[in-house]
């Protein structure tokens, strides 16, 4: 069975706090950045994760230092493993999945 759940992107609640071992997102960060929801979405993920849980982010990568408007326009994000320090979340390691060679615009 498939369940579709809607949420408020400015204050998302995906599940009760601290219940998920793993949260993954695939190529969405540029859309959240365009709409102004990046910080709230990551906060929602971290609230959902158990202590020690894993957040997996897959995103096309822009060259570090690319201006944010260019990242949003292209869909290529200058991803860093230093995300927002929310609640109990601690980044113990960071893996770049499906990494592309830096995009040159």
N, C-alpha and C positions, 0 to 999 in steps of 0.2 A: 504494500500500500504506500502511496506517496502522500505526504502531507505538505501543503504549502502554507507558510506562515508569513503574515505581513508584519511590519515593524515600522516604527518611527525612526528614520535615519538620524535625526538629531539627538535621540536618546534611545538607541536600540536595546531591547532585551530579547536575547535569542533563546535563553533558557534560564533556569534558576542559577544563582551565583555558585561558582565552584563545582560544577557537575561534569564538565567535559575534559576528557584526556587530550583531545585533539580538535583544533579548529583550523579549517583550511579555506583559503580564498584564492580564486584564479582570475587574474587580470581584471581586477576591479578598482585598484587604488586610484588610477587616473580619473575614473568616473566620480569617485568620492571627492577627490581633490577639486574637480570642476564644480561640484555641487556644494563644497564647503563642509563635507561630512567625514573627512579622513580621521580626525581626532576622535570623534564620537564613535565611529565604527570600531576603531582599535580598542577603545575603552570598553565597548560592548563585548568584544572578543575576550579581552582579559578578564572581565567580570565573570564570563561563562566558564573560563578554564579553571581546572583544579590547580592547586599549588603544584608546580612542577610540570604542568600541562604544556603542550606544544602548539604554537601558532605557526602554520605553514602559509607562506605568501608566495604565490607565483606571479611574476610580473615581467613584461618586457623591460629591459634595462636601458636607461639613457646614460650617457657619459656623466660622471660626477661633475657637478657645477652647472649642469644645464638649467637655464632659468625655468621656474615652475610653469609659467604660461606655455612655454615650448613643450614641456613634458605633458601637460594636459592636452594640448593640441595633437601631439603625436601619439599619445598612449604609451610612451616609453618613459619610465619613472627611474630617477636616480635613487635607487633603493639603498638604504643603509640598514645594517643590523642593529643600529642604536635607535630603537623605537621609543615610544612613550612609556615612562615608568609608572604604570598603574598598579594599584593595590598590591596583591601578592605576586604579581608577575615578575619573573626574573628570566632574562635571556641568558641561557647557559651556553648555547651554541647557535650558529646561524649557517644555514646551507642555502646556496643559490641553486634552485631547481630549474631545469630547462633553460639555463643561462645562454643568452645570445652574446655575440661579440658586441662591444659598445656600438650603439647606433651613431652614425655620423650624419648630421642634418646639413 
